[in-house]
């Protein structure tokens, strides 16, 4: 068989470990959910994977994201303005049978969604706080606590996370965003992979952007 013929090593359907817990989750093609991952009300794009022990709620995650172990996406915020911050005030049904969940607080939580772009790498143990937007191509350092929006293709780290440097110069970032390569047909990405591995980024874009436009 010709090397130019697309050959996949696995099925197009998401790969979900039996120990993972998913509720109201939409998974794209070729996604991977590892051991003990817990997700609720999360949308995940094609080829994105989450390593073991990750958690996420109320979030949209793009294509080709690499999310390491023990990452927390949209970490729970407690009602600090109340007499007590204990979960008894927003999930009283766990203690008192005749008092229901605080739906107003749940609506507040669900409105503060996290948005993660495409091709984002989130390092081990990072925490993404409610309402944060992480731009395409960004890198989040291990154990970072992200409390503010992260621009595309920026590297951040620390507690709280601060910008360290961009991955590429401004013009290159603009070209990458315009390319939207994460939306290319998978057959085109397959053919481009050897050049992705070896070519300088702008040389790659010079060669493959015209081909993508014709695809």
N, C-alpha and C positions, 0 to 999 in steps of 0.2 A: 504493500500500500504506500502511496506517495506521502512524503513528509508534509506536503501542503494540504493534506486532507485533515480536517478538524477531528481530533480524537480526544474524548474525555475519559479521565480515569475514574469517574464516579457519576452517579445519577444527577440529573438536573434538580431533583427535589431536595429540600433542606435536609441536612443531617443533624438530628437532634438526639443528644444522649438521653437514655431512659431516666436518669436522675434529674433532668432539667424540669422546671415547673413554668409553664407558659399559659397565660390567660389573656385573651383578647389581643393576640399578637399576630402580625402579618409579616411573613418571611418571604424574601425574594428567592430567586433561583441560586443554587449552589451555596447557600448560607450554611454556617456551621454553628451549632450551639453545644458547648461542652458540658462537662460534669457539673451538676449542682447550680447551674445558672437559673436565676429566677427573673422572669420578665412579666410585666403586666402593662397592657395598653401601650405597646411599642410597635413601631413599624420599622423594618430592617430591609435595606436594599440588597441587590444581587452581590454575591461573592463576599459579603461581610461575615466575619466570624467573631465569636465571643469565647474566650478561654474560660476555664473552670472558676466557679465561685463568684461569677459576676452577677450584678443585680441592676435592673433598670425598670423605670416606670415613667409613664407619660413622656414619651420621647419619639422622635423621628431620626433615624440613622440612615445615612446614604449608602451608596455602593462602595465596595472594595475597602471597607474599614477594617482595621486590625485592632481588636480590643483585648488587652491582656487580662491575666487572672486578677481576681479580687477588685475589679473596677466597679464603682457605684455610680450609676447614671441617674440623676435627679434624686439626690439624697433627701430623705424625709426632713422637712422643717417642722418644728414644734411651735405651737401658738404661744409665743413668749409674752404676749400682751395679756394673757389670761392669768387668773389666780394661780393655776398650776399648769405646767406644760405637759403633764402626764397624758398618755393616750386615753385615759379615762374620759377626758373631756371631748374627744372627737370620735372615739369608738366605745362609748359607754355600754353598748350591748354586750361587750366581752365580760362585763361585771354585773350589769343590771339588766335582766331579761326584758323588762318593759320599757327601756329607753333605747331608741334607735340610733343609728350612726348619724353624726352631725353632717348632713348632706351639704350644708353651706361651706363647711371647711373642706370637704372632699372636692367640691366644685372649685374652690380656691386653689387647691393642690393641682388639680388636673388642668387648670388654666395656665399654670406656670411650666409649660412644656420645655423640654430640652431639645434643641435642634443640632444635629451633627451632620456636617456635609459629607462629601465623598472623599475616599482615600485618606481618612484621618487615622492616625496611629495614637492610641491611648495606652500609656504605659501602666505597668503593674501597680495596682493599689490606688490608682487615681480616683478622685471623687469629683463629680460634676454636680454643682449645686443647681437648684431650681431656676428655670427661666433662662439659662445660659445658652448662647448660640456659638457653636464651634465651626469655623469656616473650613471649606474644602482644603485638603492637603496639609492641615495643621498637625503638629506633633505635641502631645501632652506628656510631660515627663512623669516618670514613676513617682507615685505617692503625692503628686500635685493635688492641690485643692483649687478647683477652677470656679471662681466666684464672679468673673466678668467675661464678656464675650471675647472670643479669640478670632482675630482676622485670618483670612485664608493664607495658607502656606507659612504660618508663623510657628515658631518653636517656643513653648512656654514651660515653666517648671517652678516648683517651690510652693510654699504655704504662706499666704495665698499665692497662686500662680502668677508669675510675671513674665513678660516677653523677654526672651534671650536674644533671638535673632530671627530673621526670615530665612527660609530654606533657599530661596532664589531671589534674584534682583527683581525690581518692580515690573520691568518689561516682560521678563520671563513668566512671572506670575500671571500677568494679564493674558499672555498667550496660552498658558495652561488652562485658565478659566474659560477662555473663548473656545478652546479645543473641545471641552466637555468629553474628553476621551472615555470617561466612565460610562458614557451612553453609546459608545461605538458598538456596532454589531460584534458579538463575541468572536465571530469568524475573523474579523479584522484584527482584533486584539491578539488572537492566536497567531496570526501571520506576523504581527509586529513584535511579538515577544522577544525574539533574538536581538532585535535592535533596542528594545527597552532595556535589556540586560547590559548592553555594551556601548551604546551611543551617547555622546554628550547631549544634554536635554534639548538645546536649541537646534542642533543638527537633526535630532530625531523629529522635532516638530516640523522643520523645513521639509523633511522627506515625507512624513506621514499625514500631515494636515491636508495636502491636496488629494491624497488617496482616500482620506476619510470623507472629504466633501463629495467624492464620486461614488462612495459606497452606498 
